[in-house]
Amino acid sequence: MVKKKKKPTFARMNYSRPSRSRVSASWRRPRGHDNKQKVGKKFTPACPAIGYRQPRSIRGMHPSGTRPVLVRNIKQAMNAKGAIILAAGLGKKKREAVLKIAKQKNIKVINK
């Protein structure tokens, strides 16, 4: 089980103010000249920064502790180790073939 660092939810400036109800919470970089969030005042929501990044050893890992591989065809499924993610464009026949290979090789499929 991979334990990742906690990070805050990065919110847009003024998203919670009643007078700005039209503003969504989705992150947008503050660009204003006098913007307090851009300056980094304590009472404002946190901005994404390089310090919130995960350690290199666990970056990109699945919570199960495996590094998933995107599989687009049967050949890639043969070479995969650990865990696989099936591509969205994979058809029914090839999907079933890949699942059969994964079962034989005891590979975890993240999105069945």
Backbone as ProteinMPNN parsed JSONL, in Angstrom:
{"seq_chain_A": "MVKKKKKPTFARMNYSRPSRSRVSASWRRPRGHDNKQKVGKKFTPACPAIGYRQPRSIRGMHPSGTRPVLVRNIKQAMNAKGAIILAAGLGKKKREAVLKIAKQKNIKVINK", "coords_chain_A": {"N_chain_A": [[0.837, -1.185, 0.0], [0.68, 2.116, -0.949], [1.524, 5.103, 0.577], [0.674, 8.296, 0.134], [1.724, 11.77, 0.182], [-0.185, 14.279, 1.876], [-2.186, 16.812, 0.368], [-3.484, 20.141, -0.031], [-6.847, 21.082, -1.123], [-6.873, 22.786, -4.02], [-8.194, 25.833, -4.51], [-10.103, 28.264, -6.318], [-9.69, 31.821, -6.196], [-11.937, 33.757, -4.245], [-14.096, 31.995, -4.586], [-15.895, 31.128, -2.651], [-17.358, 33.271, -1.783], [-20.464, 34.917, -1.283], [-21.263, 37.008, -2.976], [-19.931, 36.405, -5.239], [-21.03, 34.158, -6.489], [-21.142, 33.045, -8.979], [-18.631, 32.19, -9.584], [-16.703, 29.339, -10.034], [-15.269, 26.57, -8.131], [-13.095, 25.445, -9.328], [-9.623, 25.277, -10.072], [-7.866, 28.176, -11.01], [-5.181, 30.092, -12.112], [-4.094, 32.844, -10.188], [-3.945, 36.064, -11.554], [-4.01, 38.735, -11.155], [-2.942, 42.141, -10.49], [-2.883, 43.095, -7.84], [-3.526, 40.821, -6.419], [-4.225, 38.853, -3.614], [-3.968, 36.151, -3.177], [-2.067, 35.401, -5.04], [0.182, 36.689, -4.026], [0.441, 35.274, -1.687], [-0.855, 35.353, 0.82], [-1.85, 34.378, 4.133], [-4.568, 33.885, 4.712], [-5.785, 33.182, 2.365], [-6.76, 30.716, -0.165], [-4.611, 27.867, -0.831], [-1.973, 27.813, -3.292], [-1.026, 25.804, -6.123], [2.171, 24.312, -5.946], [5.638, 23.409, -6.417], [6.503, 22.101, -4.17], [4.461, 20.469, -3.261], [4.628, 18.145, -4.647], [4.853, 14.574, -5.139], [7.193, 12.15, -3.687], [9.835, 10.945, -5.792], [10.111, 8.178, -5.898], [7.555, 7.097, -5.427], [5.933, 8.382, -7.201], [3.298, 8.507, -9.516], [2.4, 5.993, -8.955], [-0.015, 3.396, -8.35], [-2.475, 3.182, -5.728], [-2.394, 0.542, -4.77], [0.229, -0.164, -4.815], [1.557, -0.822, -7.129], [2.991, -0.106, -10.366], [1.075, 1.085, -12.835], [0.428, 0.023, -16.261], [-0.511, 1.22, -19.399], [-2.518, -0.516, -21.621], [-2.897, -1.18, -24.969], [-3.07, -3.124, -26.881], [-2.813, -6.714, -27.581], [-0.162, -7.595, -27.611], [1.177, -5.766, -25.956], [0.003, -6.475, -23.56], [1.094, -8.97, -23.129], [3.725, -8.336, -22.458], [3.469, -6.925, -20.115], [3.805, -6.173, -16.59], [2.903, -6.523, -13.145], [0.493, -4.358, -12.852], [-2.25, -3.468, -15.006], [-3.859, -1.079, -17.173], [-6.687, -0.936, -19.086], [-7.023, 0.335, -22.359], [-9.3, 2.838, -23.588], [-10.139, 2.637, -26.219], [-10.021, -0.035, -26.824], [-11.431, -2.888, -28.248], [-14.233, -5.236, -27.854], [-13.562, -8.002, -28.342], [-10.697, -8.065, -28.28], [-10.351, -6.994, -25.766], [-11.408, -9.009, -24.114], [-9.527, -10.99, -24.717], [-7.192, -9.849, -23.689], [-7.873, -9.711, -20.977], [-7.976, -12.428, -20.434], [-5.284, -13.163, -20.781], [-4.19, -11.631, -18.731], [-5.279, -12.912, -16.517], [-4.051, -15.414, -16.697], [-1.346, -14.71, -16.372], [-1.466, -13.681, -13.859], [-1.942, -10.913, -13.403], [-2.951, -7.767, -12.207], [-5.899, -6.073, -13.148], [-6.785, -2.834, -13.438], [-8.98, -1.278, -14.359], [-11.651, -2.887, -15.118]], "CA_chain_A": [[0.0, 0.0, 0.0], [1.472, 3.341, -1.072], [0.994, 6.221, 1.356], [1.099, 9.536, -0.493], [1.646, 12.984, 1.0], [-1.44, 15.013, 1.806], [-2.1, 18.14, -0.223], [-4.773, 20.822, 0.095], [-7.636, 21.247, -2.342], [-6.527, 24.092, -4.571], [-9.452, 26.486, -4.863], [-10.031, 29.551, -6.978], [-9.889, 32.969, -5.328], [-13.3, 34.277, -4.11], [-15.14, 31.059, -5.005], [-16.861, 30.886, -1.578], [-18.062, 34.505, -1.414], [-21.826, 34.942, -1.823], [-21.388, 37.977, -4.07], [-19.271, 35.83, -6.411], [-21.574, 32.803, -6.59], [-20.934, 32.557, -10.34], [-17.264, 31.689, -9.694], [-16.608, 27.93, -9.63], [-14.127, 26.262, -7.255], [-12.005, 24.867, -10.109], [-8.409, 26.077, -9.963], [-7.365, 29.075, -12.048], [-4.042, 30.823, -11.571], [-4.381, 34.261, -9.965], [-3.094, 36.886, -12.414], [-4.231, 40.155, -10.873], [-1.816, 42.953, -10.016], [-2.925, 43.187, -6.381], [-4.194, 39.628, -5.91], [-3.642, 38.396, -2.355], [-3.619, 34.734, -3.307], [-0.829, 35.373, -5.81], [1.237, 37.111, -3.109], [0.596, 34.186, -0.732], [-1.368, 35.694, 2.149], [-2.246, 33.173, 4.868], [-6.02, 33.666, 4.749], [-6.263, 32.805, 1.032], [-6.531, 29.302, -0.488], [-3.246, 27.528, -1.255], [-1.687, 27.72, -4.726], [-0.166, 24.668, -6.443], [3.598, 24.626, -5.961], [6.484, 22.236, -6.608], [6.671, 21.439, -2.88], [3.389, 19.511, -3.036], [4.854, 16.977, -5.481], [5.153, 13.327, -4.426], [8.566, 11.689, -3.873], [10.048, 10.306, -7.091], [9.973, 6.727, -5.775], [6.143, 6.684, -5.464], [5.183, 9.211, -8.151], [2.639, 7.775, -10.592], [2.02, 4.651, -8.517], [-1.386, 3.105, -7.945], [-2.508, 2.954, -4.277], [-2.086, -0.857, -4.448], [1.685, -0.309, -4.746], [2.092, -1.22, -8.429], [3.062, 0.943, -11.371], [0.218, 0.601, -13.92], [0.839, 0.171, -17.658], [-1.654, 1.333, -20.301], [-2.473, -1.589, -22.618], [-3.714, -0.878, -26.145], [-3.201, -4.32, -27.71], [-2.472, -7.986, -26.944], [1.299, -7.677, -27.46], [1.535, -5.002, -24.759], [-0.468, -7.251, -22.414], [2.065, -10.056, -22.939], [4.95, -7.797, -21.859], [3.15, -6.166, -18.904], [4.057, -6.75, -15.267], [2.294, -5.764, -12.044], [-0.898, -3.961, -13.057], [-2.511, -2.868, -16.316], [-5.066, -0.297, -17.403], [-7.149, -1.179, -20.454], [-7.299, 1.562, -23.111], [-10.717, 3.04, -23.889], [-10.4, 2.239, -27.594], [-9.888, -1.481, -26.963], [-12.728, -3.491, -28.55], [-14.714, -6.315, -26.986], [-12.803, -9.24, -28.563], [-9.328, -7.91, -27.779], [-10.463, -6.769, -24.319], [-11.556, -10.338, -23.512], [-8.246, -11.679, -24.873], [-6.258, -9.233, -22.746], [-8.282, -10.152, -19.641], [-7.586, -13.838, -20.324], [-3.827, -13.148, -20.593], [-3.941, -11.083, -17.396], [-5.627, -13.948, -15.547], [-3.006, -16.436, -16.789], [-0.088, -14.166, -15.828], [-1.77, -13.168, -12.515], [-1.749, -9.455, -13.449], [-4.137, -7.033, -11.747], [-6.482, -5.137, -14.102], [-7.328, -1.748, -12.619], [-10.312, -0.892, -14.856], [-12.21, -4.029, -15.871]], "C_chain_A": [[0.879, 1.243, 0.0], [0.789, 4.457, -0.297], [1.546, 7.505, 0.759], [0.965, 10.707, 0.463], [0.285, 13.647, 0.826], [-1.201, 16.359, 1.124], [-3.464, 18.813, -0.122], [-5.555, 20.795, -1.216], [-7.382, 22.666, -2.834], [-7.785, 24.744, -5.133], [-9.187, 27.852, -5.485], [-10.303, 30.683, -5.988], [-11.347, 33.423, -5.39], [-14.4, 33.281, -4.457], [-16.224, 30.885, -3.931], [-17.654, 32.133, -1.182], [-19.446, 34.551, -2.049], [-21.988, 35.897, -3.004], [-20.742, 37.464, -5.357], [-19.74, 34.398, -6.635], [-21.383, 32.217, -7.984], [-19.554, 31.934, -10.528], [-17.215, 30.247, -9.198], [-15.341, 27.703, -8.812], [-12.924, 25.74, -8.032], [-10.812, 25.824, -10.179], [-8.131, 26.907, -11.216], [-6.261, 29.906, -11.404], [-4.391, 32.29, -11.375], [-3.411, 35.142, -10.75], [-3.186, 38.378, -12.111], [-3.01, 40.845, -10.287], [-1.733, 42.981, -8.501], [-3.541, 41.949, -5.733], [-3.478, 39.068, -4.69], [-3.243, 36.923, -2.397], [-2.295, 34.571, -4.05], [0.371, 35.719, -4.927], [1.494, 36.03, -2.056], [0.178, 34.53, 0.671], [-1.952, 34.44, 2.815], [-3.741, 32.881, 4.803], [-6.595, 33.236, 3.402], [-6.049, 31.308, 0.793], [-5.111, 29.075, -1.006], [-3.147, 27.471, -2.774], [-0.842, 26.472, -4.985], [1.288, 25.116, -6.529], [4.382, 23.327, -6.039], [6.662, 21.45, -5.304], [5.594, 20.417, -2.563], [3.592, 18.222, -3.825], [5.211, 15.76, -4.643], [6.621, 12.954, -4.603], [8.692, 10.892, -5.168], [9.803, 8.801, -7.03], [8.517, 6.259, -5.866], [5.308, 7.474, -6.459], [4.591, 8.358, -9.271], [2.197, 6.381, -10.203], [0.537, 4.576, -8.179], [-1.388, 2.868, -6.442], [-2.202, 1.511, -3.859], [-0.583, -1.112, -4.368], [2.324, -0.744, -6.048], [2.102, -0.029, -9.37], [2.245, 0.487, -12.588], [0.767, 0.924, -15.31], [-0.422, 0.235, -18.504], [-1.505, 0.32, -21.428], [-3.447, -1.269, -23.743], [-3.917, -2.093, -27.046], [-2.7, -5.557, -26.957], [-0.973, -8.103, -26.691], [1.768, -6.926, -26.201], [1.105, -5.736, -23.492], [0.491, -8.394, -22.097], [3.301, -9.573, -22.182], [4.728, -7.107, -20.516], [3.478, -6.949, -17.634], [3.323, -5.909, -14.236], [0.821, -5.487, -12.241], [-1.061, -3.327, -14.429], [-3.809, -2.064, -16.271], [-5.45, -0.523, -18.858], [-7.495, 0.143, -21.122], [-8.776, 1.629, -23.475], [-11.071, 2.555, -25.287], [-10.292, 0.752, -27.853], [-11.266, -2.102, -27.154], [-13.038, -4.681, -27.664], [-13.873, -7.587, -27.111], [-11.405, -9.147, -27.963], [-9.313, -7.674, -26.275], [-10.56, -8.104, -23.579], [-10.258, -11.126, -23.594], [-7.215, -11.158, -23.876], [-6.59, -9.658, -21.321], [-7.887, -11.605, -19.386], [-6.076, -13.951, -20.06], [-3.484, -12.673, -19.179], [-4.239, -12.124, -16.311], [-4.562, -15.04, -15.517], [-1.703, -15.972, -16.122], [-0.237, -13.601, -14.414], [-1.46, -11.668, -12.401], [-3.058, -8.794, -13.029], [-4.596, -6.062, -12.832], [-7.222, -4.075, -13.299], [-8.735, -1.337, -13.054], [-10.887, -2.018, -15.726], [-13.383, -3.609, -16.706]], "O_chain_A": [[1.735, 1.396, 0.871], [-0.396, 4.723, -0.499], [2.741, 7.779, 0.861], [0.2, 10.656, 1.426], [-0.318, 13.58, -0.245], [-0.143, 16.967, 1.285], [-4.491, 18.134, -0.127], [-4.999, 20.521, -2.28], [-7.655, 23.633, -2.122], [-8.365, 24.265, -6.107], [-8.177, 28.498, -5.206], [-11.071, 30.508, -5.043], [-11.932, 33.47, -6.472], [-15.551, 33.691, -4.613], [-17.356, 30.532, -4.26], [-18.536, 32.052, -0.326], [-19.587, 34.253, -3.235], [-22.76, 35.627, -3.924], [-20.973, 38.013, -6.434], [-18.931, 33.521, -6.938], [-21.457, 30.999, -8.149], [-19.32, 31.231, -11.51], [-17.634, 29.959, -8.078], [-14.445, 28.547, -8.802], [-11.84, 25.603, -7.464], [-10.984, 27.034, -10.328], [-8.16, 26.394, -12.335], [-6.405, 30.367, -10.271], [-4.926, 32.924, -12.284], [-2.196, 34.989, -10.63], [-2.51, 39.188, -12.746], [-2.156, 40.211, -9.667], [-0.643, 42.9, -7.935], [-4.031, 42.027, -4.606], [-2.27, 38.834, -4.725], [-2.295, 36.506, -1.732], [-1.497, 33.696, -3.717], [1.44, 35.123, -5.058], [2.62, 35.878, -1.583], [0.786, 34.053, 1.629], [-2.48, 33.557, 2.139], [-4.133, 31.714, 4.836], [-7.789, 32.952, 3.313], [-5.237, 30.69, 1.482], [-4.489, 29.986, -1.552], [-4.111, 27.126, -3.458], [-0.017, 26.114, -4.145], [1.599, 26.159, -7.105], [3.842, 22.258, -5.755], [6.943, 20.252, -5.342], [5.786, 19.577, -1.685], [2.8, 17.29, -3.683], [5.799, 15.888, -3.569], [7.247, 13.391, -5.569], [7.739, 10.234, -5.585], [9.338, 8.211, -8.005], [8.259, 5.148, -6.328], [4.099, 7.261, -6.554], [5.303, 7.578, -9.903], [1.668, 5.651, -11.041], [-0.079, 5.563, -7.776], [-0.385, 2.389, -5.911], [-1.795, 1.274, -2.722], [-0.164, -2.171, -3.899], [3.525, -1.012, -6.078], [1.34, 0.924, -9.207], [2.681, -0.412, -13.307], [1.454, 1.923, -15.52], [-1.312, -0.601, -18.35], [-0.483, 0.297, -22.113], [-4.647, -1.107, -23.523], [-4.823, -2.104, -27.879], [-2.22, -5.45, -25.829], [-0.557, -8.65, -25.669], [2.646, -7.399, -25.479], [1.77, -5.631, -22.461], [0.68, -8.746, -20.933], [3.859, -10.305, -21.365], [5.693, -6.74, -19.846], [3.439, -8.179, -17.598], [3.141, -4.707, -14.432], [-0.019, -6.293, -11.842], [-0.128, -2.721, -14.956], [-4.71, -2.318, -15.471], [-4.634, -0.326, -19.759], [-8.178, 0.98, -20.531], [-9.426, 0.598, -23.65], [-12.195, 2.106, -25.516], [-10.456, 0.314, -28.991], [-12.167, -1.885, -26.343], [-12.225, -5.087, -26.834], [-13.51, -8.187, -26.1], [-10.977, -10.036, -27.228], [-8.385, -8.094, -25.584], [-9.896, -8.316, -22.564], [-9.912, -11.85, -22.66], [-6.459, -11.933, -23.29], [-5.685, -9.938, -20.535], [-7.512, -11.971, -18.272], [-5.646, -14.74, -19.218], [-2.609, -13.231, -18.517], [-3.531, -12.201, -15.307], [-4.208, -15.538, -14.448], [-1.048, -16.732, -15.408], [0.728, -13.105, -13.833], [-0.817, -11.216, -11.454], [-4.138, -9.212, -13.447], [-3.787, -5.312, -13.378], [-8.168, -4.378, -12.572], [-9.59, -1.075, -12.209], [-10.627, -2.078, -16.928], [-13.974, -4.435, -17.402]]}, "name": "protein", "num_of_chains": 1, "seq": "MVKKKKKPTFARMNYSRPSRSRVSASWRRPRGHDNKQKVGKKFTPACPAIGYRQPRSIRGMHPSGTRPVLVRNIKQAMNAKGAIILAAGLGKKKREAVLKIAKQKNIKVINK"}
